[in-house]
């Protein structure tokens, strides 16, 4: 595997702006032009541009020298990649659709309130089983992890041993990376998914590296996040290096993971 693997979420996009306004009860941004524009073409806002510039400044000063650059083909990720202003080698950025956003299918440009009214059964499944829930015509987080993230990691394993790789991608794709790279159980996913402090912010970077003990796997994680300070966006380390373990179970230990789940009947 690479020695270092950095995942950068795009900055605030037009889609993020509409979603946040909708959560506050304002659906005015769901105009005909907005809902008829594919999510692949949503651009960064001015805030998103500033967040990307702040993250790029941090990476240039404190980040590792990158050997290979990947970017999702979506407009907002390409804009973020350029705005980072990193020293890119002659091999340049490689667009890879495996890094694209999770497919949201029919509900991509729907306000949450409309989704809950028009798709009540899907909304119920989303609430009770978020890891395996897929939007109508879309993908679950488990789908993204087991299909696309594992495809990405296979490529990195074949082509990028000992290198440093950076990819500009999307929050749900990064969430699926965490699911796979950190070997989360279903219960761990549910715990992390319900913890608002774990949400991946716009332009947040997950920096994975191999363990200092010499383990060839990516075993340590540092998190860098853009924050607004005095009216200016700057990037700060919001989680210093932490090592995570890969769980393996004896029969008794595996039984312990389910014994406290109460029976239905």
C-alpha positions in Angstrom: 0.0 0.0 0.0 1.1 3.7 -0.2 3.0 5.0 2.8 0.6 7.9 3.0 -3.0 8.3 1.7 -4.7 11.6 1.9 -8.4 12.1 1.2 -9.6 15.7 0.8 -13.3 16.5 0.7 -14.4 19.3 -1.7 -15.2 22.7 -0.4 -18.7 24.0 0.2 -20.8 23.5 -3.0 -24.0 24.9 -4.3 -25.6 21.6 -3.3 -24.3 22.0 0.3 -25.7 25.5 0.4 -29.2 24.3 -0.6 -29.2 21.3 1.8 -28.1 23.5 4.8 -30.8 26.1 4.0 -33.4 23.3 3.7 -32.4 21.8 7.1 -33.1 25.3 8.5 -36.6 25.2 6.9 -35.8 27.3 3.8 -36.3 25.5 0.5 -36.1 28.6 -1.6 -32.8 27.5 -3.2 -34.5 24.4 -4.7 -35.3 26.4 -7.9 -36.1 24.8 -11.2 -32.6 25.5 -12.4 -31.1 23.9 -9.3 -33.1 20.7 -9.4 -32.6 20.4 -13.2 -28.8 20.7 -13.0 -27.1 17.4 -12.4 -25.2 17.1 -9.1 -22.1 16.4 -11.1 -22.1 20.1 -12.2 -22.7 21.8 -8.9 -19.9 24.4 -8.4 -18.1 25.6 -5.3 -19.4 28.7 -3.5 -17.0 31.5 -2.6 -16.8 29.9 0.9 -15.8 26.6 -0.7 -13.1 28.3 -2.7 -11.7 29.9 0.5 -11.8 26.6 2.3 -9.9 24.9 -0.4 -7.3 27.6 -0.4 -6.9 27.3 3.3 -6.5 23.5 3.1 -4.0 23.9 0.3 -1.9 26.3 2.3 -1.7 23.8 5.2 -0.8 20.9 2.9 1.9 22.8 1.2 3.5 23.7 4.6 2.9 20.6 6.6 1.8 17.8 4.3 4.0 15.2 2.6 5.3 15.4 -0.9 2.6 13.7 -3.1 3.5 11.3 -5.8 0.1 10.6 -7.4 -3.0 12.8 -7.6 -6.6 11.6 -8.1 -9.7 13.7 -8.4 -13.4 12.9 -8.7 -14.7 14.0 -12.1 -17.4 16.2 -10.5 -17.1 20.0 -11.1 -16.8 20.8 -7.3 -14.0 18.4 -6.8 -12.1 19.6 -9.8 -12.4 23.2 -8.6 -11.2 22.2 -5.2 -8.2 20.4 -6.6 -7.1 23.4 -8.6 -7.7 25.8 -5.6 -5.4 23.7 -3.4 -2.5 24.9 -5.6 -0.4 21.9 -4.8 2.9 21.2 -6.7 1.6 18.6 -9.2 4.1 16.5 -11.1 4.1 16.1 -14.9 1.9 13.1 -14.5 -0.8 15.5 -13.4 -4.2 14.9 -11.9 -6.0 11.6 -12.8 -9.8 11.7 -12.9 -11.3 8.5 -11.5 -15.0 7.9 -11.3 -14.5 5.5 -8.3 -13.9 8.7 -6.2 -17.3 10.2 -7.2 -20.0 11.0 -4.7 -22.4 8.3 -3.5 -25.2 7.9 -6.0 -28.3 9.5 -4.5 -30.6 8.4 -7.3 -34.1 9.9 -7.4 -33.7 12.1 -4.3 -30.4 13.9 -5.2 -32.1 17.3 -5.5 -35.0 16.8 -3.2 -35.5 18.7 0.1 -35.5 16.4 3.1 -39.1 17.2 3.9 -40.2 16.3 0.4 -38.3 13.0 0.5 -39.9 12.0 3.8 -43.4 12.7 2.3 -42.9 11.2 -1.1 -40.8 8.2 0.0 -42.1 7.2 3.5 -40.9 3.6 3.4 -37.4 4.6 2.2 -37.2 7.2 4.9 -38.1 4.6 7.5 -35.3 2.2 6.2 -32.8 5.1 6.2 -33.5 5.7 9.8 -33.3 2.1 11.1 -30.6 0.8 8.8 -28.4 3.6 7.5 -25.4 1.5 6.5 -27.3 -0.7 4.1 -30.0 1.8 3.1 -29.9 2.8 -0.6 -31.8 5.8 -1.9 -34.3 4.9 -4.7 -32.0 4.3 -7.7 -28.9 5.0 -5.6 -26.2 3.4 -3.5 -25.8 2.5 0.1 -22.6 3.3 2.1 -21.9 -0.4 2.1 -22.2 -0.4 -1.7 -19.7 2.4 -2.0 -17.3 0.7 0.4 -17.4 -2.8 -0.9 -17.6 -2.0 -4.6 -15.8 1.3 -5.3 -13.4 1.8 -2.3 -12.1 -1.7 -2.5 -11.6 -1.2 -6.3 -9.5 1.9 -5.5 -7.5 0.2 -2.8 -6.7 -2.7 -5.3 -5.3 -0.1 -7.7 -3.2 1.6 -5.1 -1.9 -1.8 -3.9 -0.8 -2.7 -7.4 0.6 0.7 -8.5 1.5 2.9 -5.6 3.5 0.8 -3.1 5.7 3.1 -0.9 4.2 6.3 -2.5 2.1 9.1 -1.2 -1.3 9.4 -2.8 -3.8 12.3 -2.5 -7.4 12.2 -3.8 -10.0 15.0 -3.9 -13.3 13.3 -3.3 -16.6 13.6 -1.5 -17.8 13.2 2.1 -19.8 10.0 1.6 -16.9 8.4 -0.3 -14.6 9.3 2.6 -17.1 7.8 5.0 -17.0 4.6 3.0 -13.2 4.7 3.0 -13.3 4.9 6.8 -15.7 1.9 6.9 -13.2 -0.2 4.9 -9.8 1.1 5.9 -10.6 1.1 9.6 -12.5 -2.2 9.5 -15.6 -0.9 11.2 -18.2 -3.4 12.3 -21.8 -2.6 11.7 -22.2 -1.5 15.3 -19.1 0.8 15.1 -20.6 2.3 11.9 -23.9 3.1 13.7 -22.0 4.6 16.6 -19.9 6.8 14.4 -22.7 7.7 12.1 -24.8 9.0 15.1 -21.9 11.1 16.5 -22.1 14.6 15.0 -18.5 15.3 15.9 -17.4 12.7 13.4 -19.2 14.3 10.4 -16.8 15.1 7.6 -16.7 18.8 7.0 -16.2 20.6 3.7 -12.6 20.4 2.6 -11.7 18.2 5.6 -8.6 16.0 5.0 -8.2 12.4 6.3 -4.4 11.6 6.3 -3.7 7.9 6.6 -0.2 6.6 7.0 1.5 3.3 7.7 2.2 2.5 11.3 5.4 3.7 12.9 5.9 0.1 14.1 6.6 -1.0 10.5 3.2 -2.6 9.8 2.8 -2.2 6.0 -0.9 -1.4 6.4 -2.4 2.0 6.7 -2.9 2.1 10.5 -2.7 5.7 11.7 -5.1 8.6 11.0 -4.8 12.4 11.4 -7.6 14.8 10.6 -7.2 18.3 9.3 -10.2 20.7 9.1 -10.8 24.2 7.7 -12.1 26.5 10.5 -13.2 30.1 10.4 -11.0 32.3 12.6 -11.5 36.1 12.7 -13.4 36.0 9.4 -10.7 34.0 7.6 -10.6 30.3 6.7 -7.5 28.4 8.1 -6.8 24.7 8.4 -6.1 23.1 11.7 -5.3 19.6 13.0 -8.5 18.6 14.7 -7.4 15.0 15.5 -3.7 14.3 16.0 -2.3 10.9 14.9 -4.2 8.0 16.3 -3.6 4.3 15.6 -6.5 2.0 14.9 -6.5 -1.8 15.2 -8.0 -4.5 12.9 -10.4 -6.6 15.0 -10.2 -10.4 14.7 -12.4 -12.6 16.9 -12.3 -16.0 18.6 -15.6 -17.9 18.8 -16.1 -16.5 22.3 -15.3 -12.9 21.3 -17.6 -13.1 18.2 -20.4 -14.3 20.5 -19.8 -11.4 22.8 -20.5 -9.0 20.0 -24.1 -10.3 19.6 -25.1 -11.7 23.0 -26.5 -8.4 24.3 -28.7 -7.8 21.3 -32.2 -8.6 22.6 -34.4 -11.0 20.7 -37.5 -9.7 18.9 -39.6 -12.8 19.6 
